[in-house]
Amino acid sequence: MTAETEAVIALNPDMDDLAPSGVLPRHGEWSAGDQPGVSSFPKVLRRRLDQFFAEGNISPKADRTMWVKIAAGLAVLVGSWIVLYTLRPDSWKFVALYLLGGLAQTFLLLNIAHDSNHNAISSMPSVNKTLNYVFDLCGINSYMWRILHHRGHHSCVNVHGEDDALTGRGILRFTPYEPHKPLQRFQHIYALFLYAMFSLDYVFVRDFECFFSPSHDYLKRTRHPAREYAILFAGKAFYLTYMVLLPVVVLGKSPLLVAGAFLLVHLVVGLTVSLVFQTTHTVDSTYFPSGRGEFDNSVYHIFATTADYATRNPLVGWLAGGLNHHIVHHLCPFVCHTHYGPLTRIVEQTAEEFGVPYRQHPTMTRAIRHHLILLKQLGDETAT
């Protein structure tokens, strides 16, 4: 497959060239009548993004940088465990190496598992499928993540009742359409603690809940293949065996020490992954549509509901798997994240040219601050 052919998948080919609905003018930022030729924005943007790959003869899939990241992430994870079993370090060194493996898991989840989930690493489905099992290696069921992320997020960003990323279990209120509870008045204070529990929730509760007691209608209607049930239990057993059982049985470590190291790893993984994602959609400048049909074109939906951050900081992009370039990610989900930098420049310039609001924060710290501001606003009992 040539780069020019592959580039066609950079954007959804079914995106029609339609004018935005009335919701954007209500924000007072611009209106179709005020912007001559604004209806051509989706087509112009798509053409420019595709031309980046076609004219440069660049494949939208993994480049050398991405393969280096894959090799580095896996090497650190495997290496940390090899050192653990060969050197058999004492308590604090054990915890340090165990935590290093946890940091490698965080890196793999954001950089490799997420891209493979979108078939963005290789044109060969088998390669993406294999790398997608990184989720299972980290204790999260890859099959269910794929369903929730594609059907429960990308197709309905910031839509209450449909976007799985807005699920707060009644403890966190992420949208103005969510019923308010008195406790949520303090959610901007306790949210970070709950985010730290994110990966523990997925390992021990969420995956099983989605398989056996789903809350979303699309999950209730889905008949999961028998092999996926087997992979669910096998994956959890494998993860808990190498993370918890073997250090106790083989290395002779105290169960309490291993449990403490295990909890520490999940606090790091949960908080990091949660903040990387939450700061892209749930900030005080993003919009929460009343339904998926509120916009006439999905491009405008993405721009209204998504915000970038630290796009000129290469270190953030490297560590966060390019997810700080989140508008490009939603426009080009099948493109490897190592291409996001120049694509974001195209998005920013084209949006400015057409007068389309482009939301961004200069740093991740600023993005986190504005996420907490939104939580405080929504936690106020007078918020609507």
BALOBA-1460 file (C-alpha; in Angstrom, 3 decimals):
// residues 384
<rec num="1" residu="m" x="0.000" y="0.000" z="0.000"/>
<rec num="2" residu="t" x="1.475" y="3.364" z="-0.968"/>
<rec num="3" residu="a" x="1.596" y="6.359" z="1.297"/>
<rec num="4" residu="e" x="-0.835" y="8.178" z="-0.956"/>
<rec num="5" residu="t" x="-3.350" y="5.328" z="-0.742"/>
<rec num="6" residu="e" x="-2.970" y="4.979" z="3.011"/>
<rec num="7" residu="a" x="-3.398" y="8.696" z="3.521"/>
<rec num="8" residu="v" x="-7.009" y="8.457" z="2.393"/>
<rec num="9" residu="i" x="-7.888" y="6.871" z="5.736"/>
<rec num="10" residu="a" x="-6.541" y="9.867" z="7.642"/>
<rec num="11" residu="l" x="-10.048" y="11.279" z="7.875"/>
<rec num="12" residu="n" x="-13.461" y="9.690" z="7.755"/>
<rec num="13" residu="p" x="-14.301" y="9.570" z="4.024"/>
<rec num="14" residu="d" x="-17.984" y="9.962" z="4.855"/>
<rec num="15" residu="m" x="-17.575" y="13.451" z="6.352"/>
<rec num="16" residu="d" x="-19.897" y="15.627" z="4.304"/>
<rec num="17" residu="d" x="-19.196" y="19.255" z="3.533"/>
<rec num="18" residu="l" x="-21.979" y="20.779" z="5.604"/>
<rec num="19" residu="a" x="-22.344" y="24.076" z="7.396"/>
<rec num="20" residu="p" x="-22.252" y="23.924" z="11.178"/>
<rec num="21" residu="s" x="-25.501" y="23.793" z="13.084"/>
<rec num="22" residu="g" x="-26.759" y="26.647" z="15.232"/>
<rec num="23" residu="v" x="-25.025" y="25.445" z="18.364"/>
<rec num="24" residu="l" x="-21.683" y="27.098" z="17.622"/>
<rec num="25" residu="p" x="-23.156" y="30.553" z="17.031"/>
<rec num="26" residu="r" x="-24.845" y="30.235" z="20.438"/>
<rec num="27" residu="h" x="-21.371" y="30.239" z="21.937"/>
<rec num="28" residu="g" x="-20.847" y="33.667" z="20.424"/>
<rec num="29" residu="e" x="-17.632" y="32.651" z="18.693"/>
<rec num="30" residu="w" x="-18.685" y="32.626" z="15.077"/>
<rec num="31" residu="s" x="-21.624" y="31.821" z="12.826"/>
<rec num="32" residu="a" x="-21.956" y="30.401" z="9.341"/>
<rec num="33" residu="g" x="-23.328" y="33.721" z="8.122"/>
<rec num="34" residu="d" x="-20.329" y="35.594" z="9.450"/>
<rec num="35" residu="q" x="-17.778" y="33.329" z="7.780"/>
<rec num="36" residu="p" x="-17.904" y="33.274" z="3.969"/>
<rec num="37" residu="g" x="-17.213" y="29.803" z="2.661"/>
<rec num="38" residu="v" x="-17.205" y="28.256" z="6.145"/>
<rec num="39" residu="s" x="-19.089" y="25.229" z="4.805"/>
<rec num="40" residu="s" x="-15.935" y="24.180" z="2.940"/>
<rec num="41" residu="f" x="-13.875" y="23.893" z="6.116"/>
<rec num="42" residu="p" x="-14.211" y="20.098" z="6.605"/>
<rec num="43" residu="k" x="-13.234" y="19.366" z="3.000"/>
<rec num="44" residu="v" x="-10.320" y="21.792" z="2.986"/>
<rec num="45" residu="l" x="-9.046" y="20.431" z="6.286"/>
<rec num="46" residu="r" x="-9.352" y="16.837" z="5.140"/>
<rec num="47" residu="r" x="-7.583" y="17.572" z="1.869"/>
<rec num="48" residu="r" x="-4.692" y="19.317" z="3.603"/>
<rec num="49" residu="l" x="-4.233" y="16.506" z="6.120"/>
<rec num="50" residu="d" x="-4.259" y="13.917" z="3.364"/>
<rec num="51" residu="q" x="-1.830" y="15.967" z="1.276"/>
<rec num="52" residu="f" x="0.679" y="15.939" z="4.117"/>
<rec num="53" residu="f" x="1.081" y="12.187" z="3.632"/>
<rec num="54" residu="a" x="0.608" y="12.034" z="-0.127"/>
<rec num="55" residu="e" x="2.960" y="14.860" z="-1.075"/>
<rec num="56" residu="g" x="5.657" y="13.743" z="1.350"/>
<rec num="57" residu="n" x="5.235" y="10.070" z="0.397"/>
<rec num="58" residu="i" x="4.780" y="9.368" z="4.117"/>
<rec num="59" residu="s" x="2.919" y="6.389" z="5.499"/>
<rec num="60" residu="p" x="0.288" y="7.320" z="8.121"/>
<rec num="61" residu="k" x="1.347" y="4.235" z="10.070"/>
<rec num="62" residu="a" x="4.302" y="3.757" z="12.410"/>
<rec num="63" residu="d" x="7.555" y="5.431" z="11.450"/>
<rec num="64" residu="r" x="11.019" y="4.748" z="12.852"/>
<rec num="65" residu="t" x="10.300" y="6.853" z="15.928"/>
<rec num="66" residu="m" x="7.250" y="4.766" z="16.747"/>
<rec num="67" residu="w" x="9.103" y="1.475" z="16.427"/>
<rec num="68" residu="v" x="11.813" y="2.849" z="18.725"/>
<rec num="69" residu="k" x="9.122" y="3.739" z="21.270"/>
<rec num="70" residu="i" x="7.613" y="0.257" z="21.040"/>
<rec num="71" residu="a" x="10.995" y="-1.389" z="21.499"/>
<rec num="72" residu="a" x="11.971" y="0.930" z="24.355"/>
<rec num="73" residu="g" x="8.713" y="0.472" z="26.246"/>
<rec num="74" residu="l" x="8.755" y="-3.308" z="25.996"/>
<rec num="75" residu="a" x="12.467" y="-3.438" z="26.840"/>
<rec num="76" residu="v" x="11.996" y="-1.448" z="30.049"/>
<rec num="77" residu="l" x="9.025" y="-3.563" z="31.116"/>
<rec num="78" residu="v" x="10.685" y="-6.906" z="30.407"/>
<rec num="79" residu="g" x="14.061" y="-5.694" z="31.641"/>
<rec num="80" residu="s" x="12.676" y="-4.573" z="35.000"/>
<rec num="81" residu="w" x="11.235" y="-8.027" z="35.622"/>
<rec num="82" residu="i" x="14.378" y="-9.817" z="34.473"/>
<rec num="83" residu="v" x="16.419" y="-7.751" z="36.941"/>
<rec num="84" residu="l" x="13.923" y="-8.519" z="39.697"/>
<rec num="85" residu="y" x="14.307" y="-12.269" z="39.254"/>
<rec num="86" residu="t" x="18.053" y="-12.329" z="38.597"/>
<rec num="87" residu="l" x="19.250" y="-9.934" z="41.308"/>
<rec num="88" residu="r" x="16.442" y="-10.593" z="43.829"/>
<rec num="89" residu="p" x="16.822" y="-7.119" z="45.394"/>
<rec num="90" residu="d" x="15.861" y="-6.199" z="48.944"/>
<rec num="91" residu="s" x="12.624" y="-4.440" z="49.829"/>
<rec num="92" residu="w" x="13.139" y="-0.843" z="48.702"/>
<rec num="93" residu="k" x="15.021" y="-1.847" z="45.542"/>
<rec num="94" residu="f" x="12.273" y="-4.337" z="44.800"/>
<rec num="95" residu="v" x="9.653" y="-1.581" z="45.068"/>
<rec num="96" residu="a" x="11.759" y="0.726" z="42.861"/>
<rec num="97" residu="l" x="12.104" y="-1.884" z="40.102"/>
<rec num="98" residu="y" x="8.454" y="-2.887" z="40.452"/>
<rec num="99" residu="l" x="7.472" y="0.760" z="40.070"/>
<rec num="100" residu="l" x="9.740" y="1.080" z="37.030"/>
<rec num="101" residu="g" x="7.774" y="-1.753" z="35.456"/>
<rec num="102" residu="g" x="4.582" y="0.134" z="36.306"/>
<rec num="103" residu="l" x="5.879" y="3.267" z="34.612"/>
<rec num="104" residu="a" x="6.680" y="1.146" z="31.558"/>
<rec num="105" residu="q" x="3.086" y="-0.127" z="31.611"/>
<rec num="106" residu="t" x="1.806" y="3.455" z="31.672"/>
<rec num="107" residu="f" x="4.028" y="4.302" z="28.713"/>
<rec num="108" residu="l" x="2.862" y="1.221" z="26.802"/>
<rec num="109" residu="l" x="-0.817" y="1.944" z="27.456"/>
<rec num="110" residu="l" x="-0.608" y="5.514" z="26.187"/>
<rec num="111" residu="n" x="1.843" y="4.987" z="23.343"/>
<rec num="112" residu="i" x="1.354" y="1.462" z="22.003"/>
<rec num="113" residu="a" x="-1.932" y="-0.026" z="23.215"/>
<rec num="114" residu="h" x="-3.984" y="3.036" z="22.287"/>
<rec num="115" residu="d" x="-2.530" y="3.309" z="18.776"/>
<rec num="116" residu="s" x="-2.891" y="-0.417" z="18.119"/>
<rec num="117" residu="n" x="-6.493" y="-0.181" z="19.281"/>
<rec num="118" residu="h" x="-7.047" y="2.228" z="16.383"/>
<rec num="119" residu="n" x="-5.079" y="0.076" z="13.887"/>
<rec num="120" residu="a" x="-2.688" y="3.009" z="13.629"/>
<rec num="121" residu="i" x="0.607" y="1.149" z="13.965"/>
<rec num="122" residu="s" x="0.596" y="-1.119" z="10.933"/>
<rec num="123" residu="s" x="-1.337" y="-1.771" z="7.736"/>
<rec num="124" residu="m" x="-1.296" y="-5.433" z="8.779"/>
<rec num="125" residu="p" x="-4.251" y="-6.118" z="11.132"/>
<rec num="126" residu="s" x="-2.384" y="-8.971" z="12.805"/>
<rec num="127" residu="v" x="0.357" y="-6.602" z="13.990"/>
<rec num="128" residu="n" x="-2.155" y="-4.194" z="15.531"/>
<rec num="129" residu="k" x="-4.078" y="-7.075" z="17.087"/>
<rec num="130" residu="t" x="-0.935" y="-8.512" z="18.674"/>
<rec num="131" residu="l" x="0.191" y="-5.172" z="20.084"/>
<rec num="132" residu="n" x="-3.322" y="-4.505" z="21.341"/>
<rec num="133" residu="y" x="-2.801" y="-7.300" z="23.879"/>
<rec num="134" residu="v" x="-0.613" y="-4.801" z="25.722"/>
<rec num="135" residu="f" x="-3.904" y="-3.856" z="27.399"/>
<rec num="136" residu="d" x="-4.243" y="-7.404" z="28.733"/>
<rec num="137" residu="l" x="-0.578" y="-7.368" z="29.755"/>
<rec num="138" residu="c" x="-1.484" y="-4.388" z="31.936"/>
<rec num="139" residu="g" x="-4.576" y="-6.046" z="33.385"/>
<rec num="140" residu="i" x="-7.180" y="-4.365" z="31.150"/>
<rec num="141" residu="n" x="-9.276" y="-6.392" z="28.722"/>
<rec num="142" residu="s" x="-8.334" y="-5.246" z="25.212"/>
<rec num="143" residu="y" x="-11.568" y="-6.437" z="23.615"/>
<rec num="144" residu="m" x="-13.831" y="-4.462" z="25.959"/>
<rec num="145" residu="w" x="-11.589" y="-1.389" z="25.833"/>
<rec num="146" residu="r" x="-11.890" y="-1.444" z="22.038"/>
<rec num="147" residu="i" x="-15.698" y="-1.496" z="22.211"/>
<rec num="148" residu="l" x="-15.960" y="1.215" z="24.852"/>
<rec num="149" residu="h" x="-13.393" y="3.452" z="23.207"/>
<rec num="150" residu="h" x="-14.778" y="3.242" z="19.654"/>
<rec num="151" residu="r" x="-18.521" y="2.880" z="20.185"/>
<rec num="152" residu="g" x="-18.656" y="4.520" z="23.593"/>
<rec num="153" residu="h" x="-16.405" y="7.519" z="22.973"/>
<rec num="154" residu="h" x="-15.226" y="8.306" z="19.448"/>
<rec num="155" residu="s" x="-18.709" y="8.072" z="17.989"/>
<rec num="156" residu="c" x="-20.327" y="10.287" z="20.647"/>
<rec num="157" residu="v" x="-17.753" y="12.613" z="22.214"/>
<rec num="158" residu="n" x="-19.100" y="14.458" z="25.289"/>
<rec num="159" residu="v" x="-22.641" y="13.192" z="24.727"/>
<rec num="160" residu="h" x="-24.275" y="12.435" z="28.060"/>
<rec num="161" residu="g" x="-25.481" y="8.861" z="28.433"/>
<rec num="162" residu="e" x="-23.430" y="7.646" z="25.469"/>
<rec num="163" residu="d" x="-19.817" y="8.745" z="25.911"/>
<rec num="164" residu="d" x="-18.315" y="6.146" z="28.234"/>
<rec num="165" residu="a" x="-15.554" y="8.579" z="29.223"/>
<rec num="166" residu="l" x="-18.202" y="10.634" z="31.041"/>
<rec num="167" residu="t" x="-19.176" y="7.770" z="33.337"/>
<rec num="168" residu="g" x="-18.817" y="9.077" z="36.885"/>
<rec num="169" residu="r" x="-20.774" y="6.341" z="38.689"/>
<rec num="170" residu="g" x="-22.828" y="9.044" z="40.383"/>
<rec num="171" residu="i" x="-19.755" y="10.221" z="42.301"/>
<rec num="172" residu="l" x="-18.337" y="12.536" z="39.649"/>
<rec num="173" residu="r" x="-20.443" y="14.870" z="37.532"/>
<rec num="174" residu="f" x="-18.825" y="15.467" z="34.155"/>
<rec num="175" residu="t" x="-21.690" y="17.083" z="32.217"/>
<rec num="176" residu="p" x="-24.476" y="19.588" z="32.959"/>
<rec num="177" residu="y" x="-26.978" y="16.881" z="31.957"/>
<rec num="178" residu="e" x="-25.919" y="14.578" z="34.801"/>
<rec num="179" residu="p" x="-28.212" y="14.727" z="37.876"/>
<rec num="180" residu="h" x="-26.547" y="16.690" z="40.657"/>
<rec num="181" residu="k" x="-25.735" y="15.194" z="44.062"/>
<rec num="182" residu="p" x="-24.700" y="17.175" z="47.168"/>
<rec num="183" residu="l" x="-21.410" y="15.282" z="47.510"/>
<rec num="184" residu="q" x="-20.301" y="16.531" z="44.090"/>
<rec num="185" residu="r" x="-19.843" y="19.969" z="45.572"/>
<rec num="186" residu="f" x="-16.396" y="18.714" z="46.573"/>
<rec num="187" residu="q" x="-15.624" y="16.700" z="43.445"/>
<rec num="188" residu="h" x="-12.835" y="19.023" z="42.324"/>
<rec num="189" residu="i" x="-11.085" y="18.063" z="45.566"/>
<rec num="190" residu="y" x="-11.574" y="14.286" z="45.627"/>
<rec num="191" residu="a" x="-11.457" y="13.711" z="41.844"/>
<rec num="192" residu="l" x="-7.696" y="13.165" z="41.705"/>
<rec num="193" residu="f" x="-7.921" y="10.447" z="44.345"/>
<rec num="194" residu="l" x="-10.612" y="8.658" z="42.338"/>
<rec num="195" residu="y" x="-8.570" y="9.008" z="39.159"/>
<rec num="196" residu="a" x="-5.754" y="7.190" z="40.923"/>
<rec num="197" residu="m" x="-8.188" y="4.276" z="41.337"/>
<rec num="198" residu="f" x="-8.987" y="4.218" z="37.613"/>
<rec num="199" residu="s" x="-6.827" y="1.261" z="36.601"/>
<rec num="200" residu="l" x="-7.711" y="-0.758" z="39.717"/>
<rec num="201" residu="d" x="-11.353" y="-0.281" z="38.797"/>
<rec num="202" residu="y" x="-10.713" y="-1.610" z="35.297"/>
<rec num="203" residu="v" x="-8.738" y="-4.616" z="36.508"/>
<rec num="204" residu="f" x="-11.120" y="-5.777" z="39.208"/>
<rec num="205" residu="v" x="-14.548" y="-4.291" z="38.436"/>
<rec num="206" residu="r" x="-15.185" y="-2.489" z="35.158"/>
<rec num="207" residu="d" x="-14.292" y="-5.213" z="32.684"/>
<rec num="208" residu="f" x="-16.427" y="-7.794" z="34.473"/>
<rec num="209" residu="e" x="-19.250" y="-5.293" z="34.848"/>
<rec num="210" residu="c" x="-19.263" y="-4.555" z="31.107"/>
<rec num="211" residu="f" x="-19.282" y="-8.261" z="30.233"/>
<rec num="212" residu="f" x="-21.832" y="-9.506" z="32.756"/>
<rec num="213" residu="s" x="-23.841" y="-6.492" z="33.967"/>
<rec num="214" residu="p" x="-23.591" y="-3.791" z="31.281"/>
<rec num="215" residu="s" x="-25.207" y="-0.399" z="31.682"/>
<rec num="216" residu="h" x="-24.921" y="0.774" z="28.060"/>
<rec num="217" residu="d" x="-27.586" y="-0.401" z="25.604"/>
<rec num="218" residu="y" x="-25.028" y="-1.209" z="22.915"/>
<rec num="219" residu="l" x="-23.285" y="-3.581" z="25.322"/>
<rec num="220" residu="k" x="-26.575" y="-5.220" z="26.254"/>
<rec num="221" residu="r" x="-27.265" y="-5.858" z="22.579"/>
<rec num="222" residu="t" x="-23.799" y="-7.250" z="21.889"/>
<rec num="223" residu="r" x="-23.195" y="-10.991" z="21.932"/>
<rec num="224" residu="h" x="-19.565" y="-11.414" z="22.843"/>
<rec num="225" residu="p" x="-17.704" y="-14.371" z="21.280"/>
<rec num="226" residu="a" x="-16.959" y="-17.220" z="23.682"/>
<rec num="227" residu="r" x="-13.232" y="-16.771" z="23.083"/>
<rec num="228" residu="e" x="-13.427" y="-13.224" z="24.482"/>
<rec num="229" residu="y" x="-14.809" y="-14.543" z="27.759"/>
<rec num="230" residu="a" x="-11.911" y="-16.987" z="27.873"/>
<rec num="231" residu="i" x="-9.402" y="-14.210" z="27.114"/>
<rec num="232" residu="l" x="-10.984" y="-12.050" z="29.817"/>
<rec num="233" residu="f" x="-10.348" y="-14.607" z="32.564"/>
<rec num="234" residu="a" x="-7.040" y="-15.824" z="31.150"/>
<rec num="235" residu="g" x="-5.748" y="-12.277" z="30.826"/>
<rec num="236" residu="k" x="-6.693" y="-11.356" z="34.381"/>
<rec num="237" residu="a" x="-5.162" y="-14.578" z="35.722"/>
<rec num="238" residu="f" x="-1.919" y="-13.994" z="33.821"/>
<rec num="239" residu="y" x="-1.686" y="-10.400" z="34.995"/>
<rec num="240" residu="l" x="-2.293" y="-11.176" z="38.663"/>
<rec num="241" residu="t" x="0.077" y="-14.136" z="38.478"/>
<rec num="242" residu="y" x="3.101" y="-12.188" z="37.260"/>
<rec num="243" residu="m" x="2.282" y="-9.012" z="39.203"/>
<rec num="244" residu="v" x="1.296" y="-10.512" z="42.559"/>
<rec num="245" residu="l" x="1.624" y="-14.288" z="42.864"/>
<rec num="246" residu="l" x="5.127" y="-14.885" z="41.454"/>
<rec num="247" residu="p" x="6.879" y="-12.178" z="43.504"/>
<rec num="248" residu="v" x="5.458" y="-13.815" z="46.644"/>
<rec num="249" residu="v" x="6.011" y="-17.461" z="45.670"/>
<rec num="250" residu="v" x="9.245" y="-17.261" z="43.647"/>
<rec num="251" residu="l" x="10.988" y="-14.239" z="45.187"/>
<rec num="252" residu="g" x="9.675" y="-14.888" z="48.663"/>
<rec num="253" residu="k" x="8.551" y="-11.299" z="49.153"/>
<rec num="254" residu="s" x="6.063" y="-10.400" z="51.835"/>
<rec num="255" residu="p" x="2.463" y="-10.396" z="50.531"/>
<rec num="256" residu="l" x="2.031" y="-7.021" z="52.238"/>
<rec num="257" residu="l" x="5.096" y="-5.591" z="50.442"/>
<rec num="258" residu="v" x="3.905" y="-6.890" z="47.068"/>
<rec num="259" residu="a" x="0.384" y="-5.593" z="47.691"/>
<rec num="260" residu="g" x="1.794" y="-2.187" z="48.578"/>
<rec num="261" residu="a" x="3.963" y="-2.082" z="45.448"/>
<rec num="262" residu="f" x="0.992" y="-3.245" z="43.359"/>
<rec num="263" residu="l" x="-1.182" y="-0.463" z="44.779"/>
<rec num="264" residu="l" x="1.547" y="2.123" z="44.173"/>
<rec num="265" residu="v" x="1.848" y="1.098" z="40.532"/>
<rec num="266" residu="h" x="-1.890" y="1.460" z="40.022"/>
<rec num="267" residu="l" x="-1.979" y="4.852" z="41.687"/>
<rec num="268" residu="v" x="0.608" y="6.029" z="39.150"/>
<rec num="269" residu="v" x="-1.027" y="4.344" z="36.149"/>
<rec num="270" residu="g" x="-4.548" y="5.421" z="37.079"/>
<rec num="271" residu="l" x="-3.769" y="9.057" z="37.814"/>
<rec num="272" residu="t" x="-1.535" y="9.499" z="34.768"/>
<rec num="273" residu="v" x="-3.849" y="7.895" z="32.219"/>
<rec num="274" residu="s" x="-6.925" y="9.636" z="33.638"/>
<rec num="275" residu="l" x="-5.389" y="13.101" z="33.502"/>
<rec num="276" residu="v" x="-4.022" y="12.592" z="29.988"/>
<rec num="277" residu="f" x="-7.533" y="11.852" z="28.741"/>
<rec num="278" residu="q" x="-9.721" y="14.020" z="31.003"/>
<rec num="279" residu="t" x="-7.871" y="17.194" z="30.061"/>
<rec num="280" residu="t" x="-8.800" y="16.750" z="26.406"/>
<rec num="281" residu="h" x="-12.608" y="16.785" z="26.635"/>
<rec num="282" residu="t" x="-13.766" y="17.795" z="30.094"/>
<rec num="283" residu="v" x="-12.413" y="21.292" z="30.586"/>
<rec num="284" residu="d" x="-14.319" y="24.522" z="31.117"/>
<rec num="285" residu="s" x="-13.980" y="25.605" z="27.474"/>
<rec num="286" residu="t" x="-15.313" y="22.459" z="25.777"/>
<rec num="287" residu="y" x="-18.935" y="21.909" z="24.821"/>
<rec num="288" residu="f" x="-21.345" y="19.164" z="25.875"/>
<rec num="289" residu="p" x="-23.907" y="18.487" z="23.119"/>
<rec num="290" residu="s" x="-27.430" y="17.440" z="23.994"/>
<rec num="291" residu="g" x="-27.127" y="14.601" z="21.467"/>
<rec num="292" residu="r" x="-24.925" y="13.187" z="18.750"/>
<rec num="293" residu="g" x="-27.064" y="14.841" z="16.057"/>
<rec num="294" residu="e" x="-26.630" y="18.380" z="17.331"/>
<rec num="295" residu="f" x="-23.935" y="19.121" z="14.736"/>
<rec num="296" residu="d" x="-24.441" y="18.701" z="11.005"/>
<rec num="297" residu="n" x="-20.856" y="17.565" z="10.574"/>
<rec num="298" residu="s" x="-18.654" y="15.518" z="12.865"/>
<rec num="299" residu="v" x="-15.682" y="17.853" z="12.278"/>
<rec num="300" residu="y" x="-17.484" y="20.688" z="14.076"/>
<rec num="301" residu="h" x="-18.499" y="18.284" z="16.830"/>
<rec num="302" residu="i" x="-14.846" y="17.375" z="17.380"/>
<rec num="303" residu="f" x="-13.680" y="20.998" z="17.449"/>
<rec num="304" residu="a" x="-16.403" y="21.997" z="19.929"/>
<rec num="305" residu="t" x="-15.877" y="19.110" z="22.332"/>
<rec num="306" residu="t" x="-12.099" y="18.651" z="22.246"/>
<rec num="307" residu="a" x="-9.094" y="20.655" z="23.450"/>
<rec num="308" residu="d" x="-5.361" y="20.249" z="22.887"/>
<rec num="309" residu="y" x="-2.590" y="21.040" z="25.339"/>
<rec num="310" residu="a" x="1.203" y="21.445" z="25.300"/>
<rec num="311" residu="t" x="1.328" y="20.732" z="21.570"/>
<rec num="312" residu="r" x="4.706" y="22.464" z="21.258"/>
<rec num="313" residu="n" x="6.281" y="20.449" z="24.042"/>
<rec num="314" residu="p" x="7.856" y="17.355" z="22.433"/>
<rec num="315" residu="l" x="8.459" y="15.677" z="25.793"/>
<rec num="316" residu="v" x="4.753" y="15.740" z="26.654"/>
<rec num="317" residu="g" x="3.907" y="14.355" z="23.220"/>
<rec num="318" residu="w" x="6.506" y="11.605" z="23.602"/>
<rec num="319" residu="l" x="5.292" y="10.482" z="27.030"/>
<rec num="320" residu="a" x="1.551" y="10.949" z="26.445"/>
<rec num="321" residu="g" x="1.436" y="9.077" z="23.159"/>
<rec num="322" residu="g" x="0.550" y="12.237" z="21.246"/>
<rec num="323" residu="l" x="-2.799" y="12.419" z="23.012"/>
<rec num="324" residu="n" x="-2.152" y="16.064" z="23.837"/>
<rec num="325" residu="h" x="-2.748" y="16.557" z="20.083"/>
<rec num="326" residu="h" x="-6.259" y="15.328" z="20.667"/>
<rec num="327" residu="i" x="-8.176" y="17.121" z="17.936"/>
<rec num="328" residu="v" x="-5.940" y="15.518" z="15.325"/>
<rec num="329" residu="h" x="-6.398" y="12.174" z="17.039"/>
<rec num="330" residu="h" x="-10.181" y="12.386" z="16.633"/>
<rec num="331" residu="l" x="-9.893" y="13.653" z="13.066"/>
<rec num="332" residu="c" x="-7.300" y="11.001" z="12.136"/>
<rec num="333" residu="p" x="-7.776" y="8.053" z="14.517"/>
<rec num="334" residu="f" x="-6.070" y="5.586" z="12.158"/>
<rec num="335" residu="v" x="-2.882" y="7.655" z="11.922"/>
<rec num="336" residu="c" x="0.097" y="6.845" z="14.161"/>
<rec num="337" residu="h" x="0.555" y="9.460" z="16.884"/>
<rec num="338" residu="t" x="4.172" y="10.195" z="15.906"/>
<rec num="339" residu="h" x="2.733" y="12.175" z="12.957"/>
<rec num="340" residu="y" x="0.463" y="14.346" z="15.119"/>
<rec num="341" residu="g" x="2.838" y="17.313" z="15.542"/>
<rec num="342" residu="p" x="2.830" y="18.636" z="11.957"/>
<rec num="343" residu="l" x="-0.820" y="17.623" z="11.528"/>
<rec num="344" residu="t" x="-1.754" y="19.794" z="14.501"/>
<rec num="345" residu="r" x="-0.049" y="22.763" z="12.842"/>
<rec num="346" residu="i" x="-2.246" y="22.165" z="9.776"/>
<rec num="347" residu="v" x="-5.361" y="21.946" z="11.945"/>
<rec num="348" residu="e" x="-4.493" y="25.114" z="13.847"/>
<rec num="349" residu="q" x="-3.719" y="27.129" z="10.714"/>
<rec num="350" residu="t" x="-6.792" y="25.938" z="8.817"/>
<rec num="351" residu="a" x="-9.101" y="26.602" z="11.765"/>
<rec num="352" residu="e" x="-7.712" y="30.135" z="12.077"/>
<rec num="353" residu="e" x="-8.161" y="30.700" z="8.351"/>
<rec num="354" residu="f" x="-11.834" y="29.677" z="8.486"/>
<rec num="355" residu="g" x="-12.613" y="31.252" z="11.840"/>
<rec num="356" residu="v" x="-13.334" y="27.954" z="13.538"/>
<rec num="357" residu="p" x="-12.562" y="27.995" z="17.296"/>
<rec num="358" residu="y" x="-9.507" y="25.875" z="18.127"/>
<rec num="359" residu="r" x="-9.205" y="25.100" z="21.842"/>
<rec num="360" residu="q" x="-5.813" y="24.565" z="23.413"/>
<rec num="361" residu="h" x="-3.856" y="25.092" z="26.622"/>
<rec num="362" residu="p" x="-0.140" y="25.935" z="26.515"/>
<rec num="363" residu="t" x="0.791" y="23.402" z="29.216"/>
<rec num="364" residu="m" x="-0.622" y="20.221" z="30.708"/>
<rec num="365" residu="t" x="-0.672" y="21.915" z="34.110"/>
<rec num="366" residu="r" x="-2.957" y="24.593" z="32.703"/>
<rec num="367" residu="a" x="-5.185" y="21.931" z="31.161"/>
<rec num="368" residu="i" x="-5.475" y="20.111" z="34.500"/>
<rec num="369" residu="r" x="-6.367" y="23.403" z="36.187"/>
<rec num="370" residu="h" x="-9.170" y="24.044" z="33.706"/>
<rec num="371" residu="h" x="-10.417" y="20.483" z="34.137"/>
<rec num="372" residu="l" x="-10.694" y="21.052" z="37.880"/>
<rec num="373" residu="i" x="-12.416" y="24.381" z="37.255"/>
<rec num="374" residu="l" x="-15.063" y="22.545" z="35.233"/>
<rec num="375" residu="l" x="-15.520" y="19.974" z="38.001"/>
<rec num="376" residu="k" x="-15.985" y="22.782" z="40.520"/>
<rec num="377" residu="q" x="-18.528" y="24.472" z="38.267"/>
<rec num="378" residu="l" x="-20.475" y="21.264" z="37.715"/>
<rec num="379" residu="g" x="-20.261" y="20.411" z="41.409"/>
<rec num="380" residu="d" x="-22.043" y="23.607" z="42.308"/>
<rec num="381" residu="e" x="-25.653" y="22.685" z="43.071"/>
<rec num="382" residu="t" x="-26.803" y="25.692" z="41.042"/>
<rec num="383" residu="a" x="-25.003" y="24.444" z="37.903"/>
<rec num="384" residu="t" x="-27.308" y="23.459" z="35.092"/>
